[in-house]
Amino acid sequence: MFLITPKNPIRRTVKLKKHLKLAARCYSERLSAPEVDVNFTNGRPLKISTGQYARLADGCAVATLGDTSVMVTAVCKSKPSPGNFLPLVVDYRQKSAAAGRIPTNFFRRELGPTEKEILTSRLIDRSLRPLFPERFNYETQVICNMLAVDSVNNPDVISINAASAALALSDIPWNGPVGAVRLGFIDNEVVINPTRKELQISTLNLVLSATKRNLVVMLEGNANSILQQDLLKAIKLGTKEAQFVINNIEKLQKAFGKNKRELEPPVEASEEVHEAIRSLCEMRVRKIFTDYSHDKLSRDNALSDVRTDVSEKTKSSFPNLDLTVLTDTYNKIVKQIFRDLIFEEEKRCDGRLYDQLRNIECKVNLYKPLHGSAMFQRGQTQVFCTVTLDSHESAMKLDPMAMLIR
């Protein structure tokens, strides 16, 4: 029979304390998020961290510049979607709570996306979309949530860098990362990531996204009478600064990133099938593209008729050929012929030269009951606009209860 001496409980208590201290330290280490600091030449660092939030997402990153922080999560389905396009959705949201405010609308709730949020979502999308693998048709969502915002730093460029880090850390196949900076031009000097106050006196507001080897992915901005040499200088400096972001995201990816998923290689048509399709359609497609009497609809209908005829003849010669592979091969051949003809004929498919624009048609005062109406048309693109003015009596009125509690 084992007897417990008076010393045994003390030893067990000491061992238990040591075990609890070690467990607490391990738990705190798991809670501390891995992070890197991107040191720009302007002295204002960008901090990128991961592992603290949204651990069930495929990838998550938080980017912080000053007191502005944006969290981005990336999620991708495991099964491909039908279609031959990339089903990528980028959703950027600015929430009033991030600035310590309550929404001032009637419902006191966050409403649908604003114009600024939609344009920022497109800005992020154009920085990410070109680097996905070819024929990647897995539904992917990139959600950008603003955690905090100050009155100094703009969150849009921070969101691009956070989205780049989230995709790089995830298991989603992506040929990134990218780095993004905003460029200003003040007193004949290029300013990296200018503040909101500096942007008001800057003659340039340019957002640049670049990838490795100083390759520019996306440019968007506006300027006020800036010289071309100054613009090129800003782009060159911006790509150089973006490399700091890229190098630190790669460092974070090597230490904490997931292994990328293995995708099935796309099925390609054999050389025999490719040549058979080209021989059946090349002359007919060239004739359609050089017939300048076609408009957009008639040209598309003619190409569709050729595709149907070529598909039927090719299927009779190659009965085991997949229809999707056949269509993709035909589209590639048509695209190559279209590009070749532009360089050979130095004309577009509608007969215009490189420097010619379509005629624009403008009409105003189309409907009498409206205060103003106009229709603009260029090619097959139309825009119809109306203007409405109303009286003071139509202004929004407060209900009696709301007037009492004002």
C-alpha positions as CSV (number, residue, x, y, z in Angstrom):
1,M,0.0,0.0,0.0
2,F,1.4,3.4,-1.0
3,L,1.4,6.1,1.7
4,I,1.5,9.8,0.9
5,T,4.1,11.6,3.0
6,P,3.7,15.2,4.0
7,K,6.3,16.2,1.3
8,N,4.5,14.6,-1.6
9,P,1.7,17.2,-1.8
10,I,4.2,20.1,-1.8
11,R,6.2,18.5,-4.6
12,R,3.0,17.9,-6.5
13,T,2.0,21.5,-6.0
14,V,5.3,22.8,-7.3
15,K,5.1,20.5,-10.3
16,L,1.6,21.7,-10.9
17,K,2.6,25.3,-10.8
18,K,5.4,24.7,-13.2
19,H,3.1,22.9,-15.6
20,L,0.5,25.7,-15.4
21,K,3.2,28.3,-16.0
22,L,4.5,26.4,-19.0
23,A,1.0,25.9,-20.4
24,A,0.1,29.6,-19.9
25,R,3.3,30.6,-21.7
26,C,2.6,28.3,-24.6
27,Y,-1.0,29.5,-24.8
28,S,0.2,33.2,-24.8
29,E,2.7,32.4,-27.5
30,R,-0.1,30.9,-29.6
31,L,-2.2,34.1,-29.1
32,S,0.6,36.4,-30.1
33,A,0.2,36.9,-33.9
34,P,3.1,36.6,-36.3
35,E,3.9,40.0,-37.8
36,V,6.3,41.9,-40.0
37,D,7.1,45.6,-40.3
38,V,7.5,47.1,-43.8
39,N,9.8,50.0,-43.5
40,F,9.2,52.6,-46.2
41,T,11.7,55.3,-47.0
42,N,9.3,57.9,-45.5
43,G,9.8,56.5,-42.1
44,R,6.2,55.4,-41.6
45,P,6.1,51.6,-41.2
46,L,3.3,49.3,-42.4
47,K,2.7,46.4,-40.0
48,I,1.2,43.1,-41.4
49,S,0.1,40.4,-39.0
50,T,-1.7,37.1,-39.2
51,G,-2.9,34.2,-37.0
52,Q,-5.0,36.3,-34.5
53,Y,-8.4,36.6,-36.3
54,A,-10.5,34.5,-38.6
55,R,-8.6,31.2,-38.1
56,L,-11.1,29.2,-40.0
57,A,-10.6,31.2,-43.2
58,D,-8.3,30.0,-45.9
59,G,-6.2,33.1,-45.3
60,C,-6.4,36.2,-43.1
61,A,-4.1,39.2,-42.6
62,V,-4.4,42.5,-40.8
63,A,-2.5,45.5,-42.1
64,T,-1.9,48.6,-40.0
65,L,-0.5,52.0,-40.9
66,G,-0.6,54.6,-38.2
67,D,-4.0,54.0,-36.4
68,T,-5.7,52.7,-39.5
69,S,-6.2,48.9,-39.5
70,V,-7.9,46.7,-42.1
71,M,-8.5,42.9,-41.8
72,V,-8.8,40.9,-45.0
73,T,-10.0,37.3,-45.2
74,A,-9.7,35.0,-48.3
75,V,-11.9,32.0,-48.8
76,C,-12.0,29.7,-51.9
77,K,-14.3,26.7,-52.7
78,S,-12.7,23.3,-53.1
79,K,-14.7,22.4,-56.3
80,P,-14.6,24.4,-59.5
81,S,-17.5,26.3,-60.8
82,P,-19.0,25.9,-64.3
83,G,-17.8,28.5,-66.8
84,N,-14.6,29.8,-68.2
85,F,-14.1,32.9,-66.1
86,L,-12.6,33.6,-62.6
87,P,-15.5,34.0,-60.1
88,L,-13.6,36.4,-57.8
89,V,-15.6,38.6,-55.5
90,V,-13.9,41.5,-53.6
91,D,-16.0,43.2,-51.0
92,Y,-14.6,46.3,-49.2
93,R,-16.6,47.9,-46.4
94,Q,-16.1,51.0,-44.4
95,K,-18.0,50.9,-41.1
96,S,-18.8,53.9,-39.0
97,A,-17.8,52.0,-35.8
98,A,-14.2,51.9,-37.1
99,A,-14.1,55.7,-36.6
100,G,-16.0,55.6,-33.3
101,R,-19.2,56.8,-34.8
102,I,-22.8,55.5,-35.2
103,P,-24.4,55.6,-38.7
104,T,-26.3,58.8,-39.1
105,N,-29.0,57.4,-41.5
106,F,-32.6,57.0,-40.5
107,F,-32.2,53.3,-39.6
108,R,-28.9,53.8,-37.6
109,R,-27.5,50.8,-39.3
110,E,-24.9,50.1,-42.0
111,L,-26.6,50.2,-45.4
112,G,-25.5,48.9,-48.8
113,P,-22.1,49.7,-50.3
114,T,-21.4,53.3,-51.1
115,E,-19.8,54.5,-54.4
116,K,-16.4,54.9,-52.6
117,E,-16.6,51.3,-51.3
118,I,-17.5,49.9,-54.8
119,L,-14.6,51.8,-56.4
120,T,-12.2,50.6,-53.7
121,S,-13.4,47.0,-54.2
122,R,-12.6,47.4,-57.9
123,L,-9.2,48.9,-57.1
124,I,-8.3,45.8,-55.0
125,D,-9.8,43.4,-57.6
126,R,-7.6,44.8,-60.4
127,S,-4.5,44.3,-58.3
128,L,-5.3,40.7,-57.5
129,R,-7.1,39.2,-60.5
130,P,-4.3,39.2,-63.1
131,L,-2.1,36.9,-60.9
132,F,-4.5,34.0,-60.5
133,P,-3.6,30.9,-62.6
134,E,-5.0,30.6,-66.0
135,R,-8.4,28.9,-66.1
136,F,-8.8,29.1,-62.4
137,N,-12.6,28.9,-62.0
138,Y,-12.9,28.2,-58.3
139,E,-15.3,30.6,-56.5
140,T,-13.1,33.0,-54.4
141,Q,-14.1,35.7,-52.0
142,V,-11.9,38.4,-50.5
143,I,-13.6,40.4,-47.8
144,C,-12.0,43.6,-46.4
145,N,-13.3,44.8,-43.0
146,M,-12.0,48.1,-41.6
147,L,-11.2,47.6,-37.9
148,A,-10.1,51.2,-37.2
149,V,-9.5,54.3,-39.1
150,D,-7.8,57.6,-38.3
151,S,-7.9,61.0,-40.0
152,V,-4.4,60.7,-41.4
153,N,-4.0,57.5,-43.5
154,N,-6.2,56.3,-46.3
155,P,-7.3,52.6,-45.9
156,D,-7.6,51.7,-49.6
157,V,-3.8,51.0,-50.2
158,I,-3.6,49.3,-46.8
159,S,-6.4,47.0,-48.0
160,I,-4.6,46.0,-51.1
161,N,-1.5,45.0,-49.1
162,A,-3.6,43.1,-46.6
163,A,-5.5,41.3,-49.4
164,S,-2.1,40.4,-51.0
165,A,-0.9,39.0,-47.6
166,A,-4.1,37.0,-47.0
167,L,-3.9,35.3,-50.4
168,A,-0.2,34.6,-50.1
169,L,-0.7,33.0,-46.6
170,S,-3.6,30.9,-47.8
171,D,-3.6,27.6,-49.7
172,I,-5.3,29.3,-52.7
173,P,-3.2,29.1,-55.8
174,W,-2.0,32.6,-56.6
175,N,1.1,34.0,-58.3
176,G,1.6,36.9,-55.9
177,P,2.3,38.6,-53.7
178,V,1.8,42.2,-54.8
179,G,2.7,45.4,-53.0
180,A,0.8,48.7,-53.2
181,V,1.7,52.3,-52.5
182,R,0.1,55.7,-53.0
183,L,2.3,58.3,-54.6
184,G,2.1,62.1,-54.3
185,F,4.1,64.9,-55.8
186,I,4.7,68.0,-53.6
187,D,7.4,70.7,-54.2
188,N,8.9,68.7,-57.1
189,E,9.4,65.7,-54.8
190,V,7.7,62.3,-54.9
191,V,6.0,61.5,-51.6
192,I,5.3,57.9,-50.6
193,N,2.0,57.2,-49.0
194,P,1.0,60.8,-48.4
195,T,-1.4,61.6,-45.7
196,R,-4.9,63.0,-46.3
197,K,-3.6,66.5,-45.6
198,E,-0.6,66.1,-47.9
199,L,-2.9,64.9,-50.7
200,Q,-4.8,68.2,-50.7
201,I,-1.6,70.1,-51.8
202,S,-0.3,67.3,-54.0
203,T,-0.4,67.6,-57.8
204,L,-0.4,63.8,-58.1
205,N,-2.6,61.1,-56.6
206,L,-1.4,57.7,-58.0
207,V,-2.1,54.2,-56.6
208,L,0.4,51.7,-57.9
209,S,0.4,47.9,-57.4
210,A,3.5,45.9,-58.4
211,T,4.8,42.4,-58.2
212,K,8.3,40.9,-58.1
213,R,11.0,42.0,-60.5
214,N,9.5,45.6,-60.6
215,L,6.6,44.5,-62.7
216,V,3.6,46.9,-62.5
217,V,0.2,45.2,-62.2
218,M,-2.2,48.2,-61.8
219,L,-2.1,52.0,-62.0
220,E,-4.9,54.3,-61.0
221,G,-4.8,58.0,-60.3
222,N,-5.2,61.6,-61.3
223,A,-2.8,64.5,-61.7
224,N,-2.8,68.3,-62.2
225,S,-0.5,69.3,-65.0
226,I,2.4,67.0,-64.1
227,L,5.4,66.4,-66.5
228,Q,5.8,63.0,-68.1
229,Q,9.3,62.7,-66.6
230,D,8.0,63.3,-63.1
231,L,5.2,60.7,-63.6
232,L,7.7,58.1,-64.7
233,K,10.0,59.0,-61.8
234,A,7.0,58.4,-59.4
235,I,6.2,55.1,-61.0
236,K,9.8,53.9,-60.8
237,L,10.1,54.9,-57.2
238,G,6.7,53.3,-56.4
239,T,7.7,49.9,-57.8
240,K,10.9,50.1,-55.8
241,E,8.9,50.8,-52.6
242,A,6.4,48.0,-53.4
243,Q,9.3,45.5,-53.2
244,F,9.6,46.2,-49.5
245,V,6.0,45.0,-49.0
246,I,6.5,42.0,-51.3
247,N,9.7,40.9,-49.5
248,N,8.1,41.1,-46.1
249,I,5.0,39.2,-47.2
250,E,7.2,36.5,-48.7
251,K,9.0,36.3,-45.4
252,L,5.7,35.9,-43.5
253,Q,4.5,33.3,-46.1
254,K,7.6,31.1,-45.7
255,A,7.3,31.1,-41.9
256,F,3.5,30.8,-41.5
257,G,1.9,30.3,-44.9
258,K,0.0,27.2,-45.9
259,N,0.9,24.9,-48.7
260,K,-0.8,25.8,-52.0
261,R,-3.5,23.4,-53.3
262,E,-2.6,21.3,-56.3
263,L,-4.9,22.0,-59.2
264,E,-5.6,19.6,-62.0
265,P,-3.8,20.7,-65.2
266,P,-6.3,22.0,-67.8
267,V,-7.0,19.6,-70.7
268,E,-5.4,20.9,-73.8
269,A,-6.3,20.0,-77.4
270,S,-3.7,17.9,-79.2
271,E,-1.7,19.5,-82.0
272,E,-3.7,17.5,-84.6
273,V,-7.0,18.8,-83.3
274,H,-5.6,22.4,-83.1
275,E,-4.5,22.3,-86.7
276,A,-7.8,20.8,-87.8
277,I,-9.8,23.6,-86.2
278,R,-7.4,26.3,-87.6
279,S,-7.7,24.9,-91.1
280,L,-11.5,24.9,-90.9
281,C,-12.0,28.4,-89.5
282,E,-8.9,30.6,-90.3
283,M,-10.0,31.9,-93.8
284,R,-13.6,32.4,-92.7
285,V,-12.7,34.3,-89.5
286,R,-10.3,36.5,-91.4
287,K,-13.0,37.4,-93.9
288,I,-15.4,38.3,-91.1
289,F,-12.8,40.6,-89.4
290,T,-11.9,42.3,-92.6
291,D,-15.5,43.0,-93.6
292,Y,-15.9,46.5,-92.2
293,S,-19.6,46.6,-93.0
294,H,-20.3,44.4,-89.9
295,D,-21.4,46.0,-86.7
296,K,-20.9,44.3,-83.3
297,L,-24.0,42.1,-83.4
298,S,-23.7,40.9,-87.0
299,R,-20.0,40.2,-86.4
300,D,-20.7,38.1,-83.3
301,N,-23.5,36.2,-85.1
302,A,-21.2,35.4,-88.0
303,L,-18.4,34.2,-85.6
304,S,-21.0,32.1,-83.8
305,D,-22.2,30.5,-87.0
306,V,-18.6,29.6,-87.9
307,R,-18.0,28.1,-84.4
308,T,-21.1,25.9,-84.7
309,D,-20.1,24.7,-88.2
310,V,-16.5,24.0,-87.1
311,S,-17.7,22.1,-84.0
312,E,-19.9,19.8,-86.0
313,K,-17.2,19.0,-88.5
314,T,-14.5,18.5,-85.8
315,K,-16.7,16.2,-83.7
316,S,-17.3,14.0,-86.8
317,S,-13.5,13.6,-87.1
318,F,-12.7,13.4,-83.4
319,P,-15.9,11.9,-81.7
320,N,-14.2,11.7,-78.3
321,L,-13.2,15.3,-78.1
322,D,-14.6,17.3,-75.2
323,L,-16.9,20.2,-76.3
324,T,-15.3,22.5,-73.8
325,V,-11.8,21.9,-75.1
326,L,-13.0,22.4,-78.6
327,T,-14.6,25.7,-77.8
328,D,-11.6,27.0,-75.9
329,T,-9.3,26.0,-78.8
330,Y,-11.6,27.8,-81.3
331,N,-11.7,31.0,-79.1
332,K,-7.9,31.0,-78.8
333,I,-7.5,30.8,-82.5
334,V,-10.0,33.6,-83.1
335,K,-8.2,35.8,-80.6
336,Q,-4.9,35.2,-82.2
337,I,-6.2,35.9,-85.7
338,F,-7.8,39.1,-84.4
339,R,-4.5,40.3,-82.9
340,D,-2.5,39.4,-86.0
341,L,-4.9,41.3,-88.3
342,I,-4.6,44.5,-86.3
343,F,-0.8,44.5,-86.8
344,E,-1.0,43.4,-90.5
345,E,-3.8,45.8,-91.6
346,E,-3.1,48.5,-89.1
347,K,-6.9,48.8,-88.6
348,R,-9.4,47.6,-86.1
349,C,-12.1,45.2,-87.0
350,D,-14.6,48.0,-87.7
351,G,-12.2,49.8,-90.1
352,R,-10.9,52.5,-87.7
353,L,-7.3,53.4,-87.5
354,Y,-5.4,53.3,-84.3
355,D,-6.0,56.9,-83.5
356,Q,-9.6,57.1,-84.6
357,L,-12.6,57.3,-82.2
358,R,-16.2,56.3,-82.8
359,N,-18.6,59.1,-83.5
360,I,-20.6,60.2,-80.4
361,E,-24.2,61.0,-80.7
362,C,-25.9,63.4,-78.2
363,K,-29.6,64.2,-77.7
364,V,-31.2,66.4,-75.1
365,N,-34.7,67.2,-73.9
366,L,-36.1,63.9,-75.0
367,Y,-39.1,63.9,-72.6
368,K,-41.1,67.1,-71.7
369,P,-42.3,66.1,-68.2
370,L,-38.7,65.8,-67.0
371,H,-36.7,68.8,-65.9
372,G,-33.8,67.6,-68.0
373,S,-32.9,64.5,-70.1
374,A,-30.1,63.5,-72.3
375,M,-28.9,60.4,-74.2
376,F,-25.3,59.8,-75.3
377,Q,-24.3,57.0,-77.6
378,R,-21.0,55.8,-78.9
379,G,-21.0,52.6,-80.9
380,Q,-23.5,50.3,-79.1
381,T,-23.0,51.9,-75.7
382,Q,-25.8,54.2,-74.5
383,V,-26.2,56.4,-71.4
384,F,-29.5,57.9,-70.6
385,C,-29.5,60.6,-67.9
386,T,-32.3,62.6,-66.2
387,V,-32.3,65.6,-63.9
388,T,-35.0,66.3,-61.3
389,L,-35.5,69.4,-59.2
390,D,-38.2,69.7,-56.6
391,S,-39.7,72.3,-54.3
392,H,-39.0,73.0,-50.6
393,E,-42.3,71.3,-49.7
394,S,-40.9,68.0,-50.8
395,A,-38.0,68.1,-48.3
396,M,-37.9,65.3,-45.7
397,K,-40.0,66.2,-42.6
398,L,-39.6,64.8,-39.1
399,D,-42.5,63.0,-37.5
400,P,-43.9,64.5,-34.3
401,M,-42.2,62.0,-32.0
402,A,-38.8,62.7,-33.6
403,M,-39.4,66.5,-33.3
404,L,-40.0,66.1,-29.5
405,I,-36.8,64.1,-28.9
406,R,-34.5,66.3,-31.0
